[in-house]
Amino acid sequence: MSDEPRDDGFDDLLDAIADGEGFYVECANGHGSLPPRLSCPQCGSQELSEEPLPDSGEVATYTIVTVPTPQFDEDAPYVTAVVDFGPVSITGQVQGVDPEDVETGQVVGIDVGESVTRDERLIVFEPR
């Protein structure tokens, strides 16, 4: 794993996902967002509750990256996707499937993996 300093908000989310306890925060108006949050980004409400992240989501959009940044040079080609998990959308890397086989609407699960290039933790999706 990388020697980068810990980013408490993001790393706490990754820890929760890795433990099978992924969550999002929701305001009383039903707006969902990813932690950490002190208020709802849509309505400003400060009354937030932690809600369990659904076990699976649907690929809303994706792109196959063949010319990566140096941080992901050895990972290419790879797929970056935005996946809808109920009221929240999460961006991550699709793994466990050939990049050409990823499709919009595909059902995937969420987990934590590592980049090949730098051994940094990242959100990954795998087909269900």
N, C-alpha and C positions, 0 to 999 in steps of 0.2 A: 504494500500500500504506500501511497505517496507520503512524503514528509511535510506536506503543506499544513499550515495552521488550521485548526478546527474552526469551521463556520457553524457556530452552535445552532442557529435556526435550521439551516439546510441539513447539517449532519444529524440533528435530532430527528428530522423527518426521514432521512435515509435509515437511521437506526430502527425507527418504528416500522418502516416498510420491511426491512430485513427480518424483523422479529414477527412478521405477519400481523402487525398491529397498526398499519398505515391509517392515517386519519386526515381529515380536513376540518376547517372551522366553518361554522354556519351561523348567520345572524337570525334573528327572529323573523325576518322577511323571507327566509329561505335561500339567501344568496350564499353560495359556497366559495371558499378560497383556500389556498394552501397556507399553512403556517410558515413562519410566525406572523401573526397579525394582532394589532391592538384595536383595530376597528375594521368594519366591512368596507372594502374598496368601492362598493357600488352605492351604498346608502349612508355610510358613516356610522352606523350603529356600533356601539361598543359592547353590546350584549352578545357575546360569541360563545358557542358551545362546540366542543370537539365531537365529531361524528365519525364513525368508522368508514374507511374507504371501501367501496364495493370490491369484491374479489376479482371482478373482471370489468373491462371497458371495451369500447369500440374505437378502432382507428378512424379518426376524423380526417386526417390528412397526413401525408408523409412525403419524404424526398430521399432518393438514393444519393448518398454523398460519394463521389468518386475522386474529387480533388479536395482533400481535407486541409484544415489548418494544421500546423505542426503538432499541436496537442493530440491529434488523432491520426497522424500520418500512417501508423502501422495498423490501424483499425479498418482502413478503407479497403474495399467499398463497404459501407454500412448504411443503415436506414435510420433516419431521425423521424420520429412520428409525434403527432399530437393525438392523445387518446382521451376520449370523454369517459369519465368515471362519474356518472350522475351529474351533480351540479358543478364539478370541477373538471378542468382539462389539464393534462399533465404532459410535458414534453420529455421524451427519453429516446433511448436507442432500442430498436427491435433486434433481438438476437434469437438464435435457435431456428432460423428459417433463412432460406436463400433470399437475398434482397429482391430478386425478381418475383418472388411469391407473395410479397406483402400486398395487401389490398385494402382500400377504403372499406370500412364496415367490418373488417376482420375483428374477431373477439380475441383479446389478449389479456394475460395476467400481468401483474406488476411485481417487480423484485429489485434487488440491488445487485449490480455486477461491477466489473472493473474494466477500464479502458485497457486495450492491449499496449498502447504506446507508453502511457505513463503510470499504469496501475492505479489510477484514481477511481474512486467509487462514483458510480453514476446510476441513474434510474434506467432500468431495462424492462422491456416488455417481451413476453414470449407467447406465441400462439397457444390457445386452449384447445 
